[in-house]
């Protein structure tokens, strides 16, 4: 399904959906960040997605990372809460979803990078390599928030 992101754009369609979601900045022992290239918009992004009934948001973060990248993780912190009502995702089925996402910090504990039906590539990047990658502004903000380093521990 194709997706178009609108962030603070006056011509954006009006939201008709609000879905809790999680994303994860996964950082390995070498300080590299795990990213996937999305099928729906061709951009590099953090692993993540919508929460299912019967799971917590941290469980969602772990599940989505495994499904989208092949990497098993442990959550270690929270990067931030992202709920900009001016940021919507328009899907080709007519859904226009308002942003509602918690971004976690995690570390790999197993698995091997692998593409999914939602990605065309999965790779580890040094932080300085991320600047030149095509990325939607909301994901770049999460990555930049991680790079600035004020991350409270997950308790």
Number of C-alpha atoms within 10 A of each C-alpha: 9 12 16 14 19 20 16 12 11 8 7 17 15 15 18 12 12 14 13 16 21 27 29 31 28 25 20 17 8 9 13 18 22 26 26 26 22 22 17 15 16 17 17 24 26 26 29 26 20 16 20 13 7 8 10 11 21 20 15 22 28 22 21 23 28 21 17 24 25 18 23 20 22 15 19 16 18 22 26 18 13 18 14 14 15 15 22 27 21 21 15 11 9 10 17 23 20 22 23 19 21 21 27 26 23 25 21 17 10 12 12 12 19 17 18 17 10 16 22 16 18 24 15 18 16 14 16 9 11 18 12 7 12 13 19 17 13 17 18 18 13 23 21 15 14 19 13 9 9 11 16 12 11 12 6
